[in-house]
Amino acid sequence: MRMTDLSQGAISQYWQSMKTNENGLVPVITTDEVSNGVLMMAWMNEEAFTKTLETKQVTYFSRSRQKIWIKGEQSGNTQELVELRIDCDADTVLIRVKQKGPACHTGDKTCFDGVVVWAAK
C-alpha cells in the first residue's frame, strides 16, 4: 500500500496513539530501504515525528543536546523517508530510509558495526 501525504490532523492522531516514555519520546529503529539492514536507533518527540512526516526528511530528538535534529543537516548524510510504521504496542517507530552516505556519526554505514557480543555459529 502506498500512502500519500497525511493531513496535520492525521499526523497528530497517529502521534496521540503513541505510548511515549516519561520524557515524551519514542524509540525509532531506522532501516535501509535496499538492504533492510538496521542503520541506527534514535528517538523522536512529537515535533520530530511531525516534521519527518511533513518533510520526508528524517528528524530525530537528540537527548544529549535536548533539541530536534534533521539527520544529515551538518554532515550531508541525509535520510529520506520511504516508510514509517508504528509497532503493535504503539511504543516504537520503524522507519525505512533512502540513506545518503554513512548513517553513523563514526563514519560507518551502520551504528551496529561494533562489538559482536554473541553470535550463533
Steps between C-alpha positions, in 0.01 A plus 500: 500500500636841403413794724464858391565804712315501830303793633619678814201349681589146392863543606383631837265204545779253429725674752224507762466122462867454596606389847790733575748466784508741795685754283244495218726294273469178301788286373554486124667215316632617163556251217642526149244482219720278282669258743239520779798508737475695823684830467440658839274548800399848613209685661209715382277743680178637353678780313752261340224251408294777340792657310606159370155432354459854367841540336595134433847587640551291812515711812590371847516636853851516645492414868855630554432837333133517608384611156377360173744435216452416136722204420784620280440874537867547593667191351301475179423134581125541467213257539204532266187338643373201302262348757398559862330233709377487858539168681212297645549649850516856362822562690764473225539642150662311213612701201649406165722760342696582190836557669749742344849429636572321828230491767731498802679808632820289506490473121382138497209397281307388810523574871506123557845427352639481854585215732322171441413373848361165386408330174385150412754320284 
